[in-house]
Structure formats: structure tokens, C-alpha cells
Amino acid sequence: MKVLVIQPKIGMGDMVIYLPYIHAISKKYQKPVSILVKENSRASQLLAEDKHIKEIIKLDRTNDNSGSHDGLSGFLKLSGDLKLKKFDKVFIFNSSLRYLLISKIAGIKNISQYPLFRKKDNIVTSAKIFTENELGEIVSTQPELIVNDNKVNEAKQKFSNEFKHICLGISASGPTKRWDIKNFIKLCIKINAKTPSKFYLAAGKNDNGLINQFLNSELSNNCISFKDLKISETLPIIKNCNLYIGNDTGWLHISSALDVKCLALFMDSPVQAYGKYSKNINLIVPEGETEETTTHNTLGADKISFEKVFDETIKLLS
């Protein structure tokens, strides 16, 4: 049986969050599955070593409707492309009528999908309930990113035992979800004074300004930037880190899926959806807020307690 999983959300974080359910489907059918995902999910790099994945099919949809799968012509193209692959079964992690019709036109006889036209809700709860109902078994919410052991060991050889190794998630999908870079620099200076540390700057080329502030600080000799590395090249490095500290960003979810302890700063995104699914994620929310009240439009970046972040960091490092 050829199985397809459609996961149309954007971003690395969402890709990681859906992994337990994709893995569960693969294990249930005892064979790797194909996945239809967007390019910016970085699935091709995140899942390069994942034996549960047979094929990654690019879903080319864009905000300006210029993608090859946008509009009516894109609808027909995607239907035709999937029909050629002769899938027997599809799991659709989305409530859109579009993907249901695409699957039908593609000739897929066995279709499982979220209830149509459902309003947005908790991403993890929705995926868990859907998968468990379809497979008839309990599915853990804990994701696992699979990395080649040899690559992990090669990266480890470059890690000095004289230092703690900390992955810093200084980037974010928007400015309201990002703790001020000056706070991160001040934090790292204070950490380094207490326990010598190396800091791995988890950010891309679009975050040059943030990266340069670190590299121009007194911490420059203790910093390694991920800017010029592929996502796949960062995974063995992160896997060897003692801790992740940072914003709610894709790097947080990657770190948690690599079984790294994480200290996540939530200030303008829903904790209940993105912060509670993994045993590796420890949380800090804005002063005056709770895990339940910290969500979209909390706008609490200026209310994250510096001392609380430092104290929790030292506790997790020890």
C-alpha cells in the first residue's frame, strides 16, 4: 500500500511537531510514507536520515498565489502529479475542501482528513486526536529527529569538555516573538562568567544584524554562527549541545526533537499549542501572564524576567 501524508503548514517548527504522527502512520503500515509539504518546512534537510520517509513532494503554494500549485491550474497540476504516483491511502492534516478534492481527483480511494472547515485550534491536540482515531492506538506527542550517528560523533570531537555548549535561538518569525538581542548578549556574558560556555547562534542570513551584534561583542571568541550552514549541517551540532535557550522558533522545536533540554521564552505565541508537547521544553512566560494566557497578541517581550531566565539556565546546565 502506498501512503501519502499531506502536511501543508509552513515552517520548520510545524514540520517537527507533526513528526510523531507521520512516524506512527509509517509504523502502522510497516513501510515508509510519502509526504507533501512546503519547501520552507525544510523537510528535505530535517528528514534526510529518516527511514520513515520514502519521498518528499514539494507543495508549491505561496502567499501571493504565484506558486505552481496555486489557483485552478495549480489544483489540476497537483491532482495530476499525485495521480501518477498511484497512492492508495492519504492522511490530510488539514480541514480544507481543496485537499479532499485533490485527493479524490488523484484517484486515492482511502482518504482520512480533519473535519472539513474546522476553525483553528491546538495544533498538537488536533494532530494527536486525528492520528489516534485513525490508527486506533495512543501516539506520543514527543518528536524525534533522526541524525546519522557518525555525523553526531564527528561533531562531538570538536566540542571541548572545558565548556558548556549552548544553542541560542535568537531568531523568530516576527519581532514581537523575539527577546531583545541585548538581553541575550547580557545573559551570555553572565553565563560565561559563571561557567565557561560556547554559544551557537541559531539564526539565518536574514538575521545578520542580530548575529553581528553578538560577533562584535566581548563574546565574539565564544560564538559560532549557523548563518552559513545548511539546516542538515546544524543538526549534529545541536544534538551535542547541553542546552537550548531562546525564542519560540523552529530552532526550539528542532532542539527538543534532538533530545536537548530547552529553555523556551514565550512572549507572543500560544504556550498551550507550542510549548507543552515535549518533555524537553521548559518555559518562561511574561511577568503577569500564565501558560494559559500567553498566546498570540500577548506582546510580552519586555516582560520576560532576565533574572528568571538566568536562574533557570544555571539550573538546567547543572
N, C-alpha and C positions, 0 to 999 in steps of 0.2 A: 504493500500500500504506500503510495506517495502522499506525503503530508506537507501541507503549506501552513505557515503561521503568518498572519498579517498584523503587523505592529506599526501603525502609521505615525506615532508620536515622534517629536523631534528631540534631538539632544542625546548626549552620552548617558546622562543620569537615568532617563527613562528607559534606555536600552538595557542598562544594568538591572533596573528594578524588575523588568519583565523576564529576566533570565531564569528564575526558579520555575516559572510556568512553562517556558519553552523547553527547559530540561525535563520537566515532568512529562510533557507530551512525548518527547523523544524516548524516554524510558518506558512509557506505557506502550508505545508501538514498537519498541525494541529496534529502533533504527533512527539515524539522523534525519532531521527535518529541514525543509527549505524555509527561509524567512523572507518576507517582503518588508523592507524597511527603508527609511530615508537615508541619504548619503551622510547627513550631519549626525546621524546616530553613531557614526564611526564603527559600525558593526564589523566591517571588514578588517579593522585593526584590533578591536577588542576581542573578537571571536576567532581569530586566525588559528588558534590552537585547540579550539573547542570541537571535540569529536561528536557532539550532539547536533552540530550544524552541517548539513550537506551542501547547502548553496545559499548565498546571499543575493537576493534580487533587489536591485535598486528601484525604489519608489520615487519617481521624479515629479514631485509636486512642490510648488513654490507659492509664496505669499502674493506674488504679482501675476499668478496664473500663466507663467511663461514656461512651465515645465512640460516635458513630453507626455506626462500623464494627466495634465490639467484639461479641463473642458471636455466637450463631447468627443473630439478626436482623440484626446488622451485616454478617455474612458474606453473607447473602442480598441485603442492600441494595447492598453494594459490587458483587457479581456482577451485579445488575440494572442498576446505573448504568453499569458498563463495557460491558454487552451493548448498551445503547442507542447507544454510540459506535462499535460495529462495527469493532473493531480486528482487523487481520489477523495481527499478529505482536506478541509480548511478550517482553521480556528481563526476567527476575526476578533481581535482585541479592540473593538470599536463598535459604536452603535449606529453608524451611518448606513443609509439605504444604498449609497453608491457602491460600497464594497460587497454588499449582498448581491446586487445586480451584476457586478463584475464577475463574481464567483459563479453565478448561475450561467451567464453567457459563456464563461470559460469552460463550462461543462462539468464543473465539480459537483458531484451528486450529494456528497455528505458535507453539509455546512453547519458549523457551530459558531454562533455570534452572540455578542452582548445584546440585550433587548434593544430594539430599534428606538431611536430618538430619545434615549435616556439622557437626562441632564447630567452635567459634570458632577462627579462625586470623588471619593477617595480612590486614587489610582491603584493602590495596593489592595484594598478591600475588594474592589471590583474584579481585579485580575484573579485574586485568590478564590473568591466565591465562584466565578465563572469556571475556572480550571477544575476546581474540586467537584463541581456539579457535573462537568463533562466527563471527568476521568473516574469519578466515584471513589476518590481517595484524598486523604489530607496532604496538602502541599505546603512545605515550609516557605516562608517569605524571604529567607536568607539567600542572597545571590552568591554565586561562586564564579569568579573569572579564572579561567584555566591558562596558566603560563608554563612554558617549557622549563623543566627543572634545570636543564643545563644553562639556560639563559639567566635563571634566578641565581644559580651558583656563580656564574661569571660576574654578575653584578655585585654579589656579596664579597667577592675577592677585593673589590675596590673600596669597600667600607671599612674604615678604621674603627677598632674597638675603643679607641680613645674618645670617641664622640657618640652622642645620641644623634639619630638621623630622623629628621622631621620633614614631612611633606607639607608644604604650605599652600592651601587653596586660596590664593589672593584674588583670583578672578571671580566673575559671577555673570549671570545673564543680563543684569542691569545694575545701575548704580545704587538703587535702594536696597539691593541684596548683598551689598559689599561693605564690609567693615573698613574703615579708613586705613589706607596703606601706612600712614604714620603710626597707627596703633599696632600694626603688625611688626613694623621695624622696632618700635619701642619694646614690644613683647619679646621679640627675638634677642634683643640686646640683654634684656633682663634674664631670659632663659639661659643664654650663653654664659652669663656671669655666674650662674649657679651651677650649671652643668654644661661643659663644652659641647657644642652641637653643630651639625651641618644642616643647612636648610635648603630644601629642594623646591624651587619656585614653580608651582603647578599653574602655568598660565601660558597663553599662546602669543603669536605675533601681534595680535590686536591689543595686547596688554603691555606693549613695550614701555609705556610711561610708568606703569606700576613696577615692572621688572627693573627698570633703570634706577628708580629711587632706591631699591634695595642694593643694586650693584654699586651705587655711588655713596652708600652709607658706610659706616665703620664695620659693617658685617660682610663687606664685599668678598673677603677671602673665605668666608664660611658659606657662601651661596653658590648653588648650581641651578641654572635656569633650564627649564624644559622647552624653552621657546623654539629651538631649532631641532627638537626631537620629534619623531613620529609618536603617536599615541602608543603604538605597539612597543616602541623602544623604552617608554617610561614605565611600563608595567613591571618588569623585573626589578627596577629601581625602587618603585613604591612598595613592592612586595617585601623588600628588605628594610623598610623604614620602621622605626619604633612607634611612630605616631603621625596621624594627620591632624592638622589644625587648620580650620578655615571656614569659608562661607558655604552655604548650601549651593553647591555647584557640581558639575559632573565629576570632578576630581574627588569629591567626598564619596560619591556612590561607588566609584572605581576602587577607592581605598578600602571601603567597607567590604567590597566583594573580593578583595585580595587578603582579607582577614587581618587587616591592620586596625588597631584601635584608633578611633576618630573622635575629635572634639569639634562638633559642628555648631557654628554660630548662625542661628536662625533669627532673622530680623524683619523679613518681609515675604515669607513664603510659609505654606502650611506645614507645621510640625507633624500633625497627625498623619499626613499623607507621605511626607518625605523624610521624616526623622525617627519613625518608630518601628520600621520593618526589620531592622538589622540589630543583632546583638552587639555589633561593634561600634554603634553610634551613640556617643554621649552628647548631651545637648546643653546649650546655653541660649536663653531667650532674653529679650529686653527686660530691663528692670520695670516692674509693674505689670508685666504680662505673664501668662502661663502657657504651658504647652498647648492648651486648648484655644487660647485667644490669639496666639501668634499665627498669623495667616497672611494672605495677600492684603496689601494696603495697611499693614501694621506700622510700617515706616519707622522701625525701631533701631536703625543703625547707630544712632547717637546714644542709645540707652543700653548698649551691651557693656557690662561692667568689666573694665580692664583687669581689676584685681581678681575677679572671679575667673576670668579666662586664664590668668597666670597661675592661680592656685590649682585649678583643675588640670592644667598642663603638667605641673610638677607632680601632682598626684598620679596621673596616668603614666608619666615617664618612670615613676618609681615602682 
